[in-house]
Every structure is written in C-alpha cells, then in structure tokens.
Amino acid sequence: MNIRDIAVIGAGTMGCGIARAAAASGFPVVLEDRDGELAEKGLSQIRDSLGNKVAAGKLESSEKDAILSRITIS
C-alpha cells in the first residue's frame, strides 16, 4: 500500500495528535473540521506543542518548521 496523503477529520485533541504524528512521519496532512475556526485552533495547538518540544530541546526548530509545512487546514 502506497500512502501519499492523509486527511484527518476533526481538529480536536485526538485529530490534532494524529495529524501531528502523521506529519512528523513525513506525510502531507489535511486537517479538516466543519468549523474553520476550530481547524485554525487545532493547527495553533499543534504549533504550540511543537514549540514546547523545541524549548525543551527535544526537537530542532527546523524539524518543527518541516512538520508544520506538511499540515494544511480545510
């Protein structure tokens, strides 16, 4: 099976975690929610979570940027 893209429907806690993990594994991810504000909030939560990992020295800033570049919202 050749997975090229991943769509995550629902930008709540679980959806954001799945989207972040998939993007960290190198997959392009579309994070979808019926409410655009919730999708934006979900992306913001992912951004904050990755920022905390950078601050703790567990992730390089360039890796954070690469992960975020793989996530789009819808």
C-alpha positions as CSV (number, residue, x, y, z in Angstrom):
1,M,0.0,0.0,0.0
2,N,1.4,3.4,-1.0
3,I,0.0,6.2,1.2
4,R,0.6,9.6,-0.3
5,D,-1.7,11.9,1.6
6,I,-3.6,11.8,4.9
7,A,-6.8,13.6,5.8
8,V,-7.8,13.9,9.4
9,I,-11.4,14.9,10.0
10,G,-11.9,16.7,13.3
11,A,-9.4,19.2,14.7
12,G,-10.0,18.2,18.4
13,T,-7.4,16.8,20.7
14,M,-7.3,13.4,19.0
15,G,-7.4,14.7,15.5
16,C,-4.5,17.1,16.2
17,G,-2.4,14.4,17.7
18,I,-3.0,12.1,14.7
19,A,-2.2,15.0,12.2
20,R,0.9,15.9,14.1
21,A,2.2,12.3,14.2
22,A,1.5,11.7,10.5
23,A,3.2,15.0,9.5
24,A,6.2,14.1,11.8
25,S,6.4,10.8,9.9
26,G,6.7,12.7,6.6
27,F,3.2,12.6,5.2
28,P,1.3,15.6,3.9
29,V,-1.7,16.1,6.0
30,V,-5.0,17.9,5.6
31,L,-6.6,18.7,8.9
32,E,-10.3,19.2,8.3
33,D,-13.1,20.5,10.6
34,R,-16.6,21.7,9.9
35,D,-15.7,25.0,11.5
36,G,-12.8,26.9,10.1
37,E,-12.0,28.5,13.4
38,L,-11.7,25.1,15.0
39,A,-9.3,24.0,12.3
40,E,-7.2,27.1,12.9
41,K,-7.3,26.4,16.7
42,G,-6.2,22.9,16.1
43,L,-3.2,24.0,14.0
44,S,-2.4,26.5,16.7
45,Q,-2.4,23.7,19.3
46,I,0.0,21.7,17.1
47,R,2.2,24.7,16.6
48,D,2.3,25.3,20.4
49,S,3.0,21.6,21.2
50,L,5.9,21.5,18.7
51,G,7.2,24.8,20.1
52,N,7.3,23.3,23.6
53,K,9.3,20.4,22.3
54,V,11.8,22.8,20.7
55,A,12.0,24.8,24.0
56,A,12.7,21.5,25.9
57,G,15.5,20.6,23.4
58,K,13.6,17.5,22.1
59,L,13.1,18.9,18.6
60,E,15.1,21.2,16.3
61,S,13.4,24.3,15.1
62,S,14.0,23.3,11.5
63,E,12.1,20.0,12.2
64,K,9.2,21.9,13.7
65,D,9.0,24.0,10.6
66,A,9.2,21.0,8.4
67,I,6.4,19.3,10.3
68,L,4.2,22.4,10.1
69,S,4.8,22.8,6.4
70,R,3.2,19.4,5.8
71,I,-0.1,20.3,7.5
72,T,-2.8,22.3,5.8
73,I,-6.2,23.0,7.1
74,S,-9.6,22.8,5.4
